[in-house]
């Protein structure tokens, strides 16, 4: 979802268009009929999503490490 707003430049006094994006607070909350949203400029929206994906990637990596530790522990108990 995109929203357009007009602002006036403080330096030149000329109007310019500002496009705003509705960013999901939770990255995969797209099926929710009333998701929590943030109103961000396109650059901030991209950065926000990048940080969410980076965090998600870190969590995924920690889960993989945890599963490997559990498997090693089980293997040491069984043998």
N, C-alpha and C positions, 0 to 999 in steps of 0.2 A: 504494500500500500504506500503510495506516495502522496505528499501534500505539498502544495506550492504556497509560498508567502512572499510578499514584496517588502523589501527594506530600503531605506534611504542611506546612501553612503555618507558617513560623517566627514570624509575628506572632500568629496566632489559634490555632494548633495543630490546626485543622480540616483534614481531608483534602480534596484537590481532584484532578480528573482532568487529566492532561497528555497531549495527543495528539501523537504523533510521526509524521513522514512519512519515507518512504524517497525521497531525491532522487537522481536520476541525476547523476553527476559530469560526464558528457558529455551535452549537451542531447538529442541525437538518437540515443542509444544504447539505444533501446527494444526493438530486435529481438535484442539480445545476450542469450543465455540466462544469463550470469553477469556482469551489468554491475557496474561500480564504483558503489557507493551511499554516500550520507551519511545519517545519521539526524539530522533537523532538526525543529524546531518548525514549525508552519504558517507563521508570519510569516517566519522565516529561510528556509524553503523557497521562498516566493514571492520574496523578495529575491534569493536565490541564482539562481533561474531568470531573474529580471529582468536581473541582471548578465550571465549567459551570453547572453541574447538581445541585450543591448546590445553586447556584445563581438562577437557574430556579425554584427550589423548594421554595425558599424564595419569588420569584415573585408570584408563584401560591398561596402561603399562604396569601400574601397581597391582592390578588384578591378576595379570599374567604372572608377575613375580610371585605373588602370594600363592597361586595355584601350583607353581613349580616347587615352592618350599613345602607345601602340603604333600605333594607327590613324593618328594625326597624323604620327608619324615615318615610317611606311610611305608615306603620301600625299606627304610632302615628298621622299622618295627617288624615288618613281615619277614625279613631275611635274618 
